[in-house]
Every structure is written in structure tokens, then in C-alpha cells.
């Protein structure tokens, strides 16, 4: 018998002063059995960075043809494709051909730095690609619970997450 996904309910308030986006989202996230708490939270941070009313979580780990998050227009064309982690460089280039805009949100410290060093030559040629490195994500993995209430403030490209037991500051590094 296969192990089932774990479901997380998240009440998220976003105040993104950089983009002038202010909203409340009630999210349901399914955590794949092979996914870590850290990756789950990085997916959530990626949602916060690019949040709109039409941004949705894709199948990600379960399906190679879908990203972790995406936004489609009314015709079904992909406006935004977001991958989390260390995707294959060829898959990123393929996504750049399929979507109007592509974002890769890296995490993992030194491993993410090595991934960027190995792939940046090919990826710098992609005009519709953004690459963001979240340098310290272990602290956000520690706040995971099946029901979370999180307030997110983004200002001057820095993220402040408030949660039940305190707050966490994240400083994303824009690589491209």
C-alpha cells in the first residue's frame, strides 16, 4: 500500500509592500511522502513571493510535467512557472519555452550554490527566467504544523514571517 500525502491547512496573510499586494489566502497543501518539511515551507515562501489570486500549487514532485506552482491565464496559457529546489537545467530551459515567465527558488545552502555555479552559463541566456536563492531555510522548517497561521511581510526584498511561536526573517538572494 502506498503512503499517502499529508495535508496542511494554512491561513496566510500577505503584505507585500514591494509589489503592493495585500491579501489573505486559505491554503491547503499536500506534502508528498518524499518531501521534507523544509521543502514544503520553501514552496510556501515561493507562493508568498509571487502571490496573486490565480497562483496555484501544481503537482510538482508527483508529475514531471507540472511545476510546484503556476499561474495560467483564462485561455490556459502558462503565465508563470515556479520550480522549487534544484531542478534539472534542461527542464528549466523547457519551462522557459512553455511559460511567459519562469522562476526557480533554490534552497539547500552550499548545494544550491554549487547547482547555480554548474548551471548559470546556460540559464543566464534565458530572458524570461528569475533565479532566487533562499540561503537559510532550516528555521522555517521548524515551524511546520498541520494547521498554521502565518503572516508574511515583504519589504525591501526581505521576508518576515510571523507565526504562533515567534517570527523568522528570510533574505532571498536574487541570482538572476
Steps between C-alpha positions, in 0.01 A plus 500: 500500500634843402564765760255789462574871496469698823258793485584841651254786549653847495341837572737742330496878513729671251608864509742538209600864507744455210219395261209671684323167541292450815283191540389213719524146364356182651724231354495123505838345423563134443846384603629217284635207710854567372481876570669652806355765730764738366391451137133539596577835661716612206200433273294717733762779493505478119123549509547807720761652267281471190149496651201596291138394512564252216831346614445131575702207629580240234572131541875568518670186632215276384508608133801604291275695263375739769691752710477550874291814439353657192272769375295465183298756308136446400603318181711250694832648387765487773590849621727397788679170568675460837732212590635451852828329582773402257325417171676354199636782281338349188161498673542869590578586137198294390281693746636828361367392160158410641434794732504877471706527823692233694638517856725255679514526879816330625572386854754272664792728580826392343331243274283776348813710441665207322186443289506865390872489419444191282192633318530877483676512163202337325233665714629857464396478133133462596336845488181394680670332797539616861720304742470564874708333771358467850823464692376397845178299504546258789337744743177508296489120496481508880162682500310236298175372646187353342311824566697822467416870519777703340531870431750598235644846451724565200685828494824601327531141368508356854237264637376499859281205600297527818359178646356364823832472683696795361640629174756410235688732266601384153732691267463362147796543266401584143749315275331587170 
